[in-house]
Amino acid sequence: MISVEVLEKQITELDNESFSKLRDWFIDFEQSRWEKQIEADSNAGKLDFLINVALAEHQAV
């Protein structure tokens, strides 16, 4: 496995076009991981409290 330090050095050596491609890929990759985590948390019931808060606010109106 490549160390973070090696990756950091390689990233600093990228030209602007390559860096832009890497940045765009990384943003997409990060969003995909986030969506998978949210889905897993939702399926596990960890976000049910949000539904309860919304229902309580709706009933208070």
Summary of the structure (lengths in Angstrom):
residues: 61
radius of gyration: 19.8
end to end distance: 55.3
largest distance: 57.3
contacts: 107
relative contact order: 0.06
helix: 82%
strand: 0%
